[in-house]
Amino acid sequence: MDHFAGLDVSVKETSVCIVDDTGRIAREMKVASEPEALLQVLKNPTYRFQRIGLEAGPLSQWLFSALAEAGLPAICVETRHMRAALKAQINKTDRNDARGIAQMMRAGLYRPVHVKTLRSQKLRMLLTHRKLLQSKAIAIENDLRATLRNFGLKVGVVGTVKFEARIKELVEDLPDLAMLVEPLLIVRRALREQIGILHRRLLAIVRDDDVCRRLMTIPGVGPVVALTYRATVDVPARFRNSRAVGAVFGLTPSKYQSGEVDRTGAISRCGDEMMRAMLYEAAHILLVRTTKWSWLRAWAMTIARRRGLKKAVVALARRLAVIMHRIWVDGTEFRWNREAAAA
């Protein structure tokens, strides 16, 4: 008899529900959210598992990898899809959620998500930590600008390198303010130093990565965008074609159709937020700051004249995602003219 399992994972404990192919509950329990505890239950020779489902979450990648390495048919399920399927339950408990996941596995009513490889997880960690430090440093700079403005001290337009010198210049004759400003300057200095360390590490990885170097032949795509795309896509073969990448990143229009109502809305924004922001940035640079002509820029400028800059940036971001995937799969570089691109 075939069996199916649902795992409702929390930080400390995981609710496990095992059902047979008729939907009858064979076993229910709670175990520690550790691979060893789960394997002790799921490796029981009494059960012949066809699918073991768990929701995508903070611990899902770690637990999924352990289950997959043990030869178990683990499936990581898309969070929004699972939440919608379990919403019909009157009482939400960990036990009921595990039951619902198990029944979803039995009926095949689930949408699997890709679990990133260990290397992509590490690259993602580098990118998120760099972004976090950047946001904290910018927050400190903005706070200093705002608080000093209350005393009539205007920082003005100043670059990152000369920012600290400008602040010290403004408070030079105000020792009480200088004493309050100094701790923030020290923290900002430490943040900027660590950002530099992470950025140099990022550049070293990109320099040694053939895929990233080829992606950077596209105008507007720099090291950060290329590495973010590398870490997010992870395995290009998981997309049935290059056009599917735009939908996964939430860059395609949403659709609502019911009866006589058929409405096309704005982009879905349901994909990876960091990747979508990077593609926006690359598209904006290509449209506004890049001066070298290319068929891609000409195509986007045509949309900008007809529909406006914002819609052109979104359309270009979606097309960049498609082109980057095709370059990755084909092992080619960006072709600047239409004739070369069509060849």
Solvent accessible surface area in square Angstrom, and as a share of the most:
residue,aa,sasa,rsa
1,M,128,0.57
2,D,37,0.19
3,H,17,0.08
4,F,14,0.06
5,A,0,0.00
6,G,0,0.00
7,L,0,0.00
8,D,19,0.10
9,V,42,0.24
10,S,50,0.33
11,V,126,0.72
12,K,169,0.72
13,E,84,0.38
14,T,0,0.00
15,S,5,0.03
16,V,2,0.01
17,C,0,0.00
18,I,0,0.00
19,V,0,0.00
20,D,2,0.01
21,D,62,0.32
22,T,100,0.58
23,G,17,0.17
24,R,151,0.55
25,I,63,0.32
26,A,39,0.30
27,R,95,0.35
28,E,50,0.22
29,M,38,0.17
30,K,110,0.47
31,V,23,0.13
32,A,48,0.37
33,S,4,0.03
34,E,79,0.35
35,P,13,0.08
36,E,126,0.56
37,A,25,0.19
38,L,0,0.00
39,L,42,0.21
40,Q,152,0.67
41,V,13,0.07
42,L,2,0.01
43,K,108,0.46
44,N,45,0.23
45,P,132,0.83
46,T,100,0.58
47,Y,33,0.12
48,R,144,0.52
49,F,23,0.09
50,Q,78,0.35
51,R,62,0.23
52,I,0,0.00
53,G,0,0.00
54,L,0,0.00
55,E,54,0.24
56,A,33,0.25
57,G,36,0.35
58,P,140,0.88
59,L,45,0.23
60,S,6,0.04
61,Q,61,0.27
62,W,120,0.42
63,L,0,0.00
64,F,44,0.18
65,S,42,0.27
66,A,21,0.16
67,L,0,0.00
68,A,49,0.38
69,E,153,0.69
70,A,30,0.24
71,G,66,0.63
72,L,21,0.11
73,P,50,0.31
74,A,14,0.11
75,I,28,0.14
76,C,6,0.03
77,V,0,0.00
78,E,31,0.14
79,T,38,0.22
80,R,128,0.47
81,H,58,0.26
82,M,1,0.00
83,R,144,0.53
84,A,70,0.54
85,A,47,0.37
86,L,27,0.13
87,K,165,0.70
88,A,94,0.73
89,Q,56,0.25
90,I,170,0.86
91,N,99,0.51
92,K,160,0.68
93,T,66,0.38
94,D,59,0.31
95,R,137,0.50
96,N,37,0.19
97,D,5,0.03
98,A,2,0.01
99,R,78,0.29
100,G,14,0.14
101,I,0,0.00
102,A,0,0.00
103,Q,58,0.26
104,M,12,0.05
105,M,0,0.00
106,R,86,0.31
107,A,59,0.46
108,G,36,0.34
109,L,119,0.59
110,Y,51,0.19
111,R,130,0.48
112,P,83,0.52
113,V,49,0.28
114,H,63,0.28
115,V,22,0.13
116,K,40,0.17
117,T,64,0.37
118,L,119,0.59
119,R,113,0.41
120,S,6,0.04
121,Q,47,0.21
122,K,125,0.53
123,L,10,0.05
124,R,53,0.19
125,M,113,0.50
126,L,20,0.10
127,L,5,0.03
128,T,48,0.28
129,H,79,0.35
130,R,29,0.11
131,K,97,0.41
132,L,95,0.47
133,L,39,0.19
134,Q,53,0.24
135,S,53,0.34
136,K,105,0.45
137,A,0,0.00
138,I,86,0.44
139,A,56,0.43
140,I,23,0.12
141,E,22,0.10
142,N,82,0.42
143,D,69,0.36
144,L,2,0.01
145,R,60,0.22
146,A,49,0.38
147,T,58,0.34
148,L,4,0.02
149,R,138,0.50
150,N,121,0.62
151,F,126,0.52
152,G,55,0.53
153,L,29,0.14
154,K,144,0.61
155,V,9,0.05
156,G,42,0.41
157,V,163,0.94
158,V,34,0.20
159,G,47,0.45
160,T,71,0.41
161,V,141,0.81
162,K,143,0.61
163,F,3,0.01
164,E,29,0.13
165,A,66,0.51
166,R,71,0.26
167,I,0,0.00
168,K,91,0.38
169,E,104,0.47
170,L,31,0.15
171,V,5,0.03
172,E,131,0.59
173,D,125,0.65
174,L,69,0.34
175,P,104,0.65
176,D,89,0.46
177,L,18,0.09
178,A,34,0.27
179,M,137,0.61
180,L,121,0.60
181,V,10,0.05
182,E,64,0.29
183,P,73,0.46
184,L,59,0.29
185,L,2,0.01
186,I,87,0.44
187,V,72,0.42
188,R,9,0.03
189,R,88,0.32
190,A,50,0.39
191,L,26,0.13
192,R,60,0.22
193,E,103,0.46
194,Q,83,0.37
195,I,14,0.07
196,G,22,0.21
197,I,86,0.44
198,L,41,0.20
199,H,56,0.25
200,R,152,0.56
201,R,138,0.51
202,L,0,0.00
203,L,53,0.27
204,A,30,0.24
205,I,23,0.12
206,V,6,0.03
207,R,150,0.55
208,D,120,0.62
209,D,9,0.05
210,D,75,0.39
211,V,17,0.10
212,C,0,0.00
213,R,115,0.42
214,R,29,0.11
215,L,0,0.00
216,M,69,0.31
217,T,41,0.24
218,I,2,0.01
219,P,11,0.07
220,G,19,0.19
221,V,10,0.06
222,G,24,0.23
223,P,37,0.23
224,V,28,0.16
225,V,8,0.04
226,A,0,0.00
227,L,0,0.00
228,T,1,0.00
229,Y,0,0.00
230,R,47,0.17
231,A,0,0.00
232,T,5,0.03
233,V,0,0.00
234,D,13,0.06
235,V,56,0.32
236,P,25,0.16
237,A,88,0.68
238,R,91,0.33
239,F,18,0.07
240,R,211,0.77
241,N,64,0.33
242,S,9,0.06
243,R,200,0.73
244,A,11,0.09
245,V,0,0.00
246,G,0,0.00
247,A,48,0.37
248,V,67,0.39
249,F,1,0.01
250,G,0,0.00
251,L,0,0.00
252,T,40,0.23
253,P,74,0.46
254,S,50,0.32
255,K,133,0.56
256,Y,116,0.44
257,Q,107,0.47
258,S,58,0.37
259,G,69,0.66
260,E,178,0.80
261,V,67,0.39
262,D,94,0.49
263,R,139,0.51
264,T,85,0.49
265,G,37,0.35
266,A,80,0.62
267,I,26,0.13
268,S,46,0.30
269,R,149,0.54
270,C,62,0.37
271,G,24,0.23
272,D,35,0.18
273,E,131,0.59
274,M,20,0.09
275,M,0,0.00
276,R,17,0.06
277,A,42,0.33
278,M,31,0.14
279,L,0,0.00
280,Y,52,0.20
281,E,83,0.37
282,A,0,0.00
283,A,0,0.00
284,H,81,0.36
285,I,49,0.25
286,L,0,0.00
287,L,6,0.03
288,V,80,0.46
289,R,177,0.65
290,T,25,0.14
291,T,129,0.75
292,K,124,0.52
293,W,151,0.53
294,S,0,0.00
295,W,20,0.07
296,L,0,0.00
297,R,54,0.20
298,A,36,0.28
299,W,69,0.24
300,A,0,0.00
301,M,56,0.25
302,T,62,0.36
303,I,21,0.11
304,A,18,0.14
305,R,178,0.65
306,R,157,0.57
307,R,134,0.49
308,G,32,0.30
309,L,84,0.42
310,K,175,0.74
311,K,109,0.46
312,A,0,0.00
313,V,16,0.09
314,V,38,0.22
315,A,13,0.10
316,L,0,0.00
317,A,0,0.00
318,R,71,0.26
319,R,68,0.25
320,L,0,0.00
321,A,0,0.00
322,V,36,0.20
323,I,24,0.12
324,M,0,0.00
325,H,4,0.02
326,R,101,0.37
327,I,9,0.04
328,W,26,0.09
329,V,73,0.42
330,D,73,0.38
331,G,43,0.41
332,T,41,0.24
333,E,99,0.44
334,F,15,0.06
335,R,93,0.34
336,W,80,0.28
337,N,66,0.34
338,R,117,0.43
339,E,131,0.59
340,A,37,0.29
341,A,34,0.26
342,A,92,0.71
343,A,107,0.83
